[in-house]
């Protein structure tokens, strides 16, 4: 592999390892386990068609397979110790989204994932057993993002033009975010603000929308977190959430940032970073710099912020393919995005100046042919490693010394 850098900027990234999953199908999503200390080895989950795999990154960054299970095809959950655990179902399902959950009540580490069949499954990582099945979406699940402080709560973005909020402790959606002011095409991406008070969404309708978590929805989020702790060991008492809350409290909206699909949106402090399939990343903010996340939106029941301040427009070479998910490192110093030519572009982020329009450095993954699209980038929670997955079933590991 090669790294091309600007003359004045030393690249902190180094390509180190790659492996190809034997099924040969595209991989769409990946995520490191964020609930771990630096002294422990990182664990990476990846998914594509039917299969979800978990790898341990060992000595010398060796990619070691630990767990593989299928949703919902075949029938085997395998932990590489020779034991199989029976699972149900037998059909094809492209898995587009996954993330990690953690229940501190019983120290249960879980994976939540969904995709083509619109079903979201929560699986205990240790046993492979399903903890919860959510079947509320009416179409493909494109992204799953975990609440910033309540690690059993998550939001999902779907082709059915809704964002739904779920808890692994309840079979019923805590909220459905949609309505007259909602998206007009499938939602490709969503993200929580750092305080958990807002959700941003990006769509095929070229718009970015910001939704305030209403008091009613917040009370449901708090209840699922609190009551599980109080009524320890009696999950059924929580399931008195008989009805889903339909929320449409849109605080801000813009169609001025992008002219094509918005396939990735992430909060960056008070700002948002959004990506479109027009070779562009935008750093922007609703309202003025002195305003909150939503600008003046949400100050009363009818106020909606429609003005947007654009801070920077970043050019993504060969980034004109849709469904490419970027990531920001834990120190908020680097923004990385993969593209259709098997490269990873990196921009340096600084509080003192705007990032450069062109990438500060580009990582060429030698294991990928120029036609193999990198679908998602993810940082290890302590910033030491980056992983990406691609259309040729390849899992690639890149090291970073910027975390040191």
N, C-alpha and C positions, 0 to 999 in steps of 0.2 A: 504494500500500500504506500501511497504518497500523500504528503501534506503540502499544499501550496499556501504560503502566507504572505501577507504584506510585509515589506522590508523592515518596518519599524515595530512589528508585533511578533513576538515569539509565540508560536502555537503551543498550547499546553496539552494537546491531544496526540495520542499515539494508538494506531490500530494494533491490536494484540492477538485476538483470537476470533475464530468463526466456526460454526458447525452448521450442517445442513440436515434438516429433519427428513427422515426416510420417505415420508409420504409424498414429498415433492410438490405439495400444493402451496399456494400463497399463504403467508402469515400476515395478519392485519393489525395485530395489537400486542403490546408488551407492557409490563410494569414490574419494577423491583418491589420487594417487600419493604415498606417504609417503616415498619415497627420493629426495628432492630438496632442494636448498638454497633459502633464501629469495630468492636473486637470480634464480632461474629461474621461469618462468611455471608456475602450477599446471596439472595435467592431471587431468581427472575422467572416470571410467568409469561408465557407466550401462547398465542392461539391463532388458529386459522380455520380450516374446514374440519369440523367435528372435534378435532383434538385440542386439548389444553395440556401444556407441558410446563413443568417447573424444573429449573436448573439451579444447581449450586455453583457459584463461581469460586473455584478452589485455588490452590497454590499455583503461582505463575499464571493466574487468570484462566485456568483450565475450566472449560464449560462441562460440568458433570451433570448428566440427567438424573433427576431424583424421583419425579412423579410424572406419570402420564395417565390421563383419563379422557374419556370421550363424552361429548354431549351432542345429542343423546344417542348417537349411533353405537355400533358394536356393543360391547357390554363389559369392558374390563377397565378397572382402575388398577394400575400397576405401580408399585413402589420400588421396583428394581431389587427387591429382596426375594422375588420368586412368588410372592403372594398376590392373588387377584381378588378384588372385591366386586361383586356383581352390581351392575347398574341397569336401569330400565331404558327401553326405547331402541329404535333402530332406523334412523333416517338421517339424511344429510342436513347439516346446518353449518353455514359459514358464521364463525364467531368474530364479530367486528369490535367488540369492546370487552375489557376486563379490568378489574382492580382488586385491591386487597382490602379486607375488613378485619377489624379486631374487636372482640368482645371481652372487656376487662373483667366482666363478672366471672367468667370461667376460663379466662386466658385462652380463648378459642381464636385461632387464626383461620381466616376464611378467604376464599376467592369468590367474587361475584362476576358473572359474565353473561353476555347475551349477544344476539345477532340476528341472523336471517329469519328465524322462526318466531321472533317477537317475544320469546320466553326468556326471562331472566332467572338464572339459577345461582343459589348461594351454596357453596360446598365447603365442608370442613377439610382443611388441607391435610390434617393428620390422618383422617380416616377415609376420606373420599366420599363420605356420606352427604347427601343433600340436607342442608339445614332449612332452606326455604325455596319455594318456587313462586315467582311473580309472573302472572300471565295477563296483566292489564293492558299492555300495549297492543295496538291493532296492526302493527307492521314492524319492519326491521328496527332493531336497536343499534344505533350508530355510536353511542358513547356512554360511558358510565364514569361519574366523578364522585369521589367520597367527600363528605362534609369535613371541613378543616379541623373541627374539634370533637365531633361525635362520630366515631369510626365504625358505627353500625348503621349509619344513615348515608344515603347516596342518592344522586340524581341521575336520571337516564334521559337521553335525547333520542327521538325516534322519527322514523319516516311517517308516522301517523300525525305529525305536526304538533306533538305535545312533548313537554318535559314533565317527567313524573318523579316525585320524591318518595323513597322507600326506606324501610327499616328491615334489617335481617331478623328483627324480633316480631314482625307483624306481617301477615300474608296480604294485607290490604294496603294499597298505596296511601301514603299520608296526604298527598296532594297531587292534583293534575293541573299543570300550568298551561293554559291555552285560552281560547275565547275569541271574541270578535276582533280584538287587537293583536291576535297571535300571528304566527308565521303562516304564509300562504303556500309553502312547499315543505319538503321534509327537513327536519332539523338534524344537522350533521354533527354539531358540537355543543357542549355546555360546560360551564365551570362555576364554582362557588367563589364568592369574594372571601378574603381572608377572615372576615368577621363572621361569615356564614349568613349574613343578612340579605344577600342578593345572589341571584343566579343570572349569568349571561348566557345567551344562546345565539348560535350562528346557523344560517339556513341556506338551502338552495335558492331561496327567494332573494338572495344577495343582501339581506339585512342582518343587523345585529340588534338584539333586543335585551333589555335589562329588566329583571323581574324582582320586585321586593318580596321578601318572605313576610307574609302577613302575620298578625298576632295569632290568628287561629292556627295557621300552619306551624308557626314557631312553638305553640303550645303542644301540638302533636309530636313535633320533633323532641321536645323536652320530655314529654310523657313516655315516649318509647325508650328514652335513655334512662329516665329516673325510675319508672315503675319496675323495669326489669331488675334493677338493683334492689329495690325495696322488697319485691316479691320474688326473691331469689329461689330458683328451682321450680317456679310455677309459671311457665310461659303462657299458659292458656288464659290466665287472668288479664293478660295484656290485650288479648284479641277481642276486646269489646269495642274496637274501632269499627263500627258497623258500616260507616259510609265514608267514601272518599271525599275529601274537600276539593272542590273545583275553584282554583284561584286564577284570577286574571289581572292581578295588580301590577300592570306594566308601568315601570317608572321612567324608562328611557327607550328611545328607538332611533335608529338611523339607517338610511339606505344610501348614504353619501360616501361610505368608505370604499365599497367594492362594487365592481360591475359584473362579478361572476360569483359562483358558489362560495360561501363562507364555510370552510370545512374544519377550521380549528380556531377556538377562542380561549384565551387564558387571561386571568387577572394578573396584573403586575403592580402591586400596591394599589394606588388609586387609579391606575391606568389600565387599559386593556391592550393586549396584543392579539391581532386577528390575522388570519391567513385566508387567501382566496386562491382559486385555481387560475389566476391571471398573473402568476409570477410575482406576487406582491405580499409582503407582510406590512401591516400598519400598526403603529403605536399611537394610541389616541385616548381621549378622555371625554366623557359627557360633561357638558357645561364648561365653566371656567376652572382655572387651576386652584382657586380658593374654595371651590365647591367640593362636596363629598363625591363618593363613587358615582352616584346617580345625577350629579349636577343639581339642578333645582327640582328634579323629578321626585315625586313621592312626598313633597312637603304638605300636600293635602290630598283628598280623595281623587281629585280630577287632574292635578298637575302632572304633566308628562314632559320630560326633557327631550328635545329633538335636536338641539345644537350639539355639535361635536367639534372638539379641538384636536386637530391632527398634529402630532409631534414629529413623527418621522415615517417615511415610506422606504422600506427596504426591498431591494430587488433580489428575487430568488432565481438564479440561473437554472433553467430546466425545471422550474417548479410549477409548470402549467397543468399538471395532473391533479385531479381532485382526490380527496381522501388521503391527505398527507398530514400527519400530526406532529407538530414540533414540541419541544420541551425547553424549559428554563432551568438552569442549574440551581441547587439549593441556596447558594450564596447570591443568586440573582446577578451573576457576572457574565454569563454566557447564554446565548439563545442558539439552539441547534435545530436544523430542519433537514430532513432527507428529501431527495428528489428522484425523478424517474430514471436518471442516468447512474444510479448506484453511488451517489456522492452524498456527503453530509456537509452542508454549509453552516458556518459558525459566525456569529456577530458578537463582539464584545460589548457588554452593557456597563455603563458607568454613571454614577449620580452627578458627575460634573459636566458631562457633555453627551450629545445625542450620538447614537451609533452610526457608523458609516453606512452609506446606501448599499454598497457592495459588500459581500462577505469578507470578514477579516481573515479567514482561512477556510480551506476546503479539504476535507478528509476523503481521499479516494479509497474505497474498500476494494482491495485487489481480488477478493473472493467473488465479487459481483460483476456480471457482465454489464455493459452499458445499457442494456434494455431492462434491467431488473430494478423495479421501483422500490425504494425504501418507504415503507408505509408509516412507521412510527418510530420516534426517538424517545428514550426514557433515561433519566439520570438515576443512579443509585442515590439513596437518601443522604449520603454524606459527601456526594460529589466526586467520588474517586473513580467511578466507572460510568460509562454510557453504553447502553444497549440499543440496537435497532433490529427491526425485522423487515423482511422484503418479500417480493413476489416469487422468488425462487426457493422459498422455504429455508432461507438462511437466517441464522441468529448471529449477529456480529457484536463483539465487545471492543470498546475503545477505552483506553485509560486516560485519565486526566490528572495532571499535577497542579492544576489551578486550585484544588481543594486543600493543598498542603499549606 
